[in-house]
Structure formats: C-alpha cells, structure tokens
Amino acid sequence: MTNSDSQRHGDTPRQGHHHGHDHTHSTTDFDWDALAVHLEHEAEVNRPVYEQAAAWIAERFRGARGVRRVLDIGSGPGVITCMLAAAFPDAEIVAVDGTPALLERTRARAERAGAGERVRTVVAEVPDDIGSLGEADLVWAANSLHHVGDQRAALTGLAGLLRPGGALALFEGGLPQRHLPRDFGIGMPGLEARLEVVAGEWFARMREELPGAKSEVEDWPALLTAAGLTPEPGRSFLLDLPAPLAPLGREMVLEVFTRYRSVYAERLAAEDVATLDRLLDARDPAGLAQRPDVFLLRARTLHLAHRA
C-alpha cells in the first residue's frame, strides 16, 4: 500500500501508480521500491494539488496550528509527507507505508527539508496494522485505499484513530489524466480514450485479486458516514499544466506512456501499439520527448469527513 499522487485507475495501474515492470499477469504484486523515482516525479508534479488541499483542510477544521499529529497512509517516498510537514508546522507527521526502502527515502527527504525532528516513519500495512498507529488529528490517505481489499473496514479502522474534531482526508476518484490532443497526427484519433477503457478493465481485475477483496459501491461520503464520521461536501482540485510541459512533467508523461506500453500492449490493437512505440521513440519528432503539444490535465477529488 503506497500512495504518491498516483492513480488512481484514471492514470495507470495504481491510478495510483505507473509501474516500471510488467504486471500483465499479476495485477496486485507491485514492486514499490522499483517505482520510487516515478512516485517521486508524480508527487512533485502534482504537488500544487496537494498543497491546495492541505490549505483547504486547515481552513475547514482546526487550522494548521491546531493539528498536532498527522498520519500519511501509503506515504510512498515521502514527497507529500514533507509537504504535510510544511502545511502543518506544529504537527508530528507519521509516514505509514509497507515498503521500508520508500520510508528510507522519506527520512532522507525530511532531513533535507529540515523536518527530520517532526517526521516519523512506520512500516505498516492497512488494514492489518491500523491499531498500532495511534491517534491523530488528521488522517491523510491519497490514492492508497483502492489497494485495500476491504475498503469499508479500512475506513472504519482509520476513522477510529481520529481524536475528537479530527478529520480524515481521502483522495479517491476525479477525472482521468490527459496528455495529448484527441487527434495528435499519428495513429487513429482517440488513443487516450481507448487506453482509459483498458485501464478500467485492469483496475477491476486488480481489485478482484486483492486479499479479502469485497465489492463496494464507491460512494465515499456514504462509506465515511458508515465509518462513524460526518462528511463535508467533496472538492476537486485541478492540475492544469499547459503545453509545452516543463522537463519534469514531460519526464513523468514519458513514464506514464512507458507503463501503458508495458502493461496494456496485449489488450490493444496493433495500430495503437505502433502509435505508442512512436510516442516513446526519443528520436522521433512526433514522440513525446520532442513534440510541443504535450500537456497535463487532471482533476483529483478530495473527500473530507470529521469526527464529532
């Protein structure tokens, strides 16, 4: 269980994350350590969304100075953990992840950011280890809950960690990422729409294969209510990076399409696979590395609920 900012099934597998090795035959066995660099890129590119969300949370509830302990569930390599440390300057921030190597990156990043004394890391899995995490004023779970088989039970467990007046911030859903015009001059128009269909099928299989998987209507306010919390109206945050993309954004898009090619090739038409090959060819003027029309547009939805 790791978050980044990624995916979310609207992006690539892990919607939330784009993985660097083939999971065509195994949709739940992720090597998160191998994905560390991509997870860092993704979180850095999406940082404006999370900074806006953290500011909004502080405004809605206790205020930044009133938050004393934050749990970052599925923290990955710690980009967002350190952002939370900046957003809540009086809080202890606890990065919770099941991959020790990613937590090592978190600790190193926190030291570089001057937040080493306030950032703590815990190796733990959700939902099994929730009871060991301790109380919090804010539980932050960005794009990690959909990697838990029983999402309802996980939400109930996380809600139980909240101190009176505390809040659970859940990033799940939104709108799929877009990177290219519908017709970008090679292959059949509408490539990303077709990739979205394949990604949705992949995501459904991934969910079915999770340990303890339970089918759940993804009505997050209803699930938060069932967990004993009072939900606020949700809010979506837009990431709009127009063409031409800065180098880090372009690198992240290349990683996304590399993942598309690796995981979805067997489920795509030959023409679409050939188009992906051209897009990933750094020497091709029509490829992602050179073309001027690559952009990044995405909406992420925050579901926020508090304990009375």
Order of alpha helices (4+ residues) and beta strands (2+ residues): alpha-alpha-beta-alpha-beta-alpha-beta-beta-alpha-beta-alpha-alpha-beta-beta-alpha-alpha-beta
